[in-house]
Amino acid sequence: MTLLEKEVQFDLVTVQLNNKPEWYKRLYRSVHPDPRARAKVPILEVGKPNQPGYIKLVESEVVARFVARHWRSQGTALLPEDAVREARMNLFVQQFMDGMSASLFTFPAAKSGAAVSKHFETIVNALQAVQRAFQLHGEQTTSGPYFFGEQYSLAETLTAPFVVRMIPIFKHHRGVDVLCLCEALGASELKRWMQAVCERPSTVQSLPAENSLLALAPYMQPFFEYHIPQAEQQATITAAMNLHAAAQAEEAAFKETLAEGTKMAGYEAGTLRKATSRL
């Protein structure tokens, strides 16, 4: 997605993840610091071996950030010029990845109804946190659905691969409609953002066929078939929203107490300074 957004010409080599060729494994080991690491995609090669400027990189985020900075002057401006805005973007990405990325694998891989329900609770809480990160640090506008409003950025390219997969996978295998879930949680900004991410041309062009997308990895076998009942989903959503409201009320009360304490401390300090000046 990042290469497409930066309008970089590239050759794409497709690798079967369940049957990676030896040349690919060797190439991966030549870059990754841990020789025991399992070969993953992508690997980015820029230039040709033994020529000046040749570079090999692994890990999706490393590759995306390199591409965004190396070809900064062309294509979509994926990195904000302002360091504060970039830090906010990074915080949003971290919150999304910490809360949601693992669920793409653990939720479908759960082996009991209780485990599926537990993972669903984690997903609900994670979506609330991502929505809060969006509200605190994002700049979505009426005309721009992305993290920076109309500016598409690394906030999207780094998270889009997870968004476009979890929506169909969760619905097909666990009966959870992520977009409806966002709506039920009051996360309208997040829902709009997810829809925009999925509709982005670079996302559509990068997405595999649906049958491939929904295929279950070998480590998920034997697969535990289970769709969470709607009544249970609603109960979990209600409980999470009540906890979220209570947490916000507690945070507001703490801020009020802190402000009052600061006011008192400032008054006492002023009194002390006045008293000292009279001595």
N, C-alpha and C positions, 0 to 999 in steps of 0.2 A: 504493500500500500504506500509506504513512504517513497519508494522509488518511482511509483506512478505519479504521486503528488509532486515530486521534484522534477518530473519530466526527464528522467535519466534513461538513456538507452541501455538496455541490458539483455543478456541471454539467460533464459530461465531453464534450469535443469531440474526435472522432476525426479524425486527419489521416493520409493516405496518405504514407508516407515517400518513396516513389519518385515521387510526384507532388504535392508540397506546393503548396497554393494561394498565390497572391501575397499575399493578406491576411495569411497566416501568416508568410510571409517578412518582410513589412514589420513585423509585430508583433515578431518575433524581433530584427530589426535595431534596433528602438527600445529594446531592453534590452541587447543584447550590446555590449560596448565595441568589439569589432573588427567593422567593417562588412563585412569579407570572410569572416567566419565562416559556415560552412554551417548553415542553420537546422536545429535538432534539437528533439526532444521531451525533457522537457515544457516548456511555458510555464505559469506559475501567475499568475493574475490574482485579486487580492483586492479586493473593492469594485468601484466603477464609475468610469470615467474622469472626471476633473475634479471628483471629490468627495473630501472629507477621508479620509485613510487608504488611498486607492487605491495599490496597489503591483503591479508586474510583476516576475517573477523567472524566470530560466532556469538551466539546469544541475541535474541530478538531485539531487546532494548538497546544493547550496545550498537547493533547494526543500524537501528532506526535513528538513534541520536547521531551517529557518525554521518549517515546520509544527509540528515537535516542540516548539519553544520558544514559538512564538506561542500555541498552544493547549495549553500545558503542563498546565493544570489539568483538562483533560477527556480522556476516552478512556484508552488505554493509556499508562502512564508510560514513554515511550521514552528519556528522558534520566535518568541517575542523579543524585541530589542531590550525591553526593560527587565532588569534582573529580578525585581520584585514580582512582576507578573509571571516570569518563568518559574520562580520558586513556588508560587501559588499553583501553577499548572502541575509542577512536580509533586506537590502535596496531594492534589486531586488524584493523580495517576497512582501514587503510592497507596492511597486509601482504597481506590478501586481494586488494585492488584492484591493488597493484603486481605480484603474482604471477599472478593468475588472470584479471583482466578482459580483458586484451588477447588472451588465448588463445581466448576465445569467438569472435573474428574471425579470428585468424591461423591457428589449427589447421585449421578447415574450408577456409580459403583457400589452403593450401599446394599447390604445383603439382607436386610430385614425391614419390616414396616416401621419399627421403632427408630432404626438408624436413618431411614429416609426422612421421617418426621423431624428428627433432630437436625439433620442437615438443612431442612427447610427453614427451621427456626434461625439457623445461622445465616442463611441467605436473606431472610426478611430483615434481620438486624443489620446486615452488611449494606443492603439497599438503603436503609434509613441513614446510615453513616455516609454513604456516597452522596445521597441527596443533600445532606447537611453540608458536606464539603463543597458541593455545587453552589449552594446558597451563600455560603460564607466567602468563597473565593472565586466563583465563576462570574462571567459577565454576559450571560445569555440575555438577548433582547427580543423584542417582538418580531424583528426581522431576521435575527440570527440565532439559530438553535444550538450552536456549538458552545464549548466552554468559554471561548472568547467572543461570543456573539456570532458575527459573520465570519470571523477568522477561524478557519480550520487549522488545527495545530497537532502537535505530538500528543496532546491530551486525547485526541481521537485515534491517531494511527497506532498508538501503543495499546489502546484498550479495545479497539474495534474487533480484532480477531476473537476476543472472548465474547463480546456482545453478540456478534452475528452467529456464534455457535450456541451460546446458552439459550437463546430465545427458541429456536426449533427443537433443540435437544431436550430441554426441560419440559416443554409442552408435549413432545412425542413420547418420551419415556417415563415422565413422572406426573403428567397432567397439570403442570404449573405453567400458566401463561404469564411470562415475566412482565409484559407491558400492562396487562390487567392488574398484576400485583402492584406495580408502581402506582397505578391509578388508585387502587384501594388504600395504599399507604399515604396518599396525598402528595406523592412525588411526581407532580406534573412536569416539572422542569427536566427531571431525569428521564421520564418517558419520552418527552419530545426530543431530547438529546439522543436517546437510543434509536428512535425512529430515523432521525437525520443521519446518524452514523451508518445505519443499515442501508439507507438509500444513496449514500455517497457513491459516485461512479467507481472510484478506486476500490471501494469495499466490494461492490458487485463484481468487478473484474477479477478480484482476488479470491472470491468464494468458490469452494469446490462444489461439485454437483450434490444435490440434496441427498441422494442415496448414499453417497460417500460421507456426507456430513453426519448423517444419522447412524452410520455403521458403528457398532460397538467394538472397542479395542479388546484384544485378547485377554488383558488383565481383568476385564470386567466379567469374564465368563467363569462359572455359569451366571447369567444375568438374572437378577431378582426382579420379576415383573411386579410393578406396584405403582398405582396412581393415587396420589393423596386425595381423599374425598374433599369436596368443596366445603363442607361444613367444618372439617378440621382445618383447612386452609384459612377460613374466615376467623375461626377461634384464635389461631396463631397470630393473625394480623391484628385482631382486636387487642390481644394481650400485649403485643409489641408496641402498639400505638399508645396504650395506657402507660406502659413503662417509659416510653419516650416523652410523653407529656409530663409525667412525674419528674423525670430527669431535667427537663427544661425548666420546670417550676423551681426545682431545687437549685439549678444554676442561677436563675434570676434572683432568688432569695440570697444566695451567696454573694452575688455581685452587689446587691443592695447593702448587705452587711459590710462588705469590703469598702464600699464607698463611704458609708457612715463612719467606719473606723478610720479611714484616711482623713475625713473631715475633722474628726475629733483629734487625731494626732497632729494635724496641721494647726489646729487652734491651740493645743497645748504647747506646741513648739513656739508659736508666736508669743504666747504668754511668757514662756521661759526666756525668750530673747528680750522681751520688754523688762522683765524682772532683772535680768543680768545687766541691762544697760543702766539701771538705776543704782547699781552698786558702785 
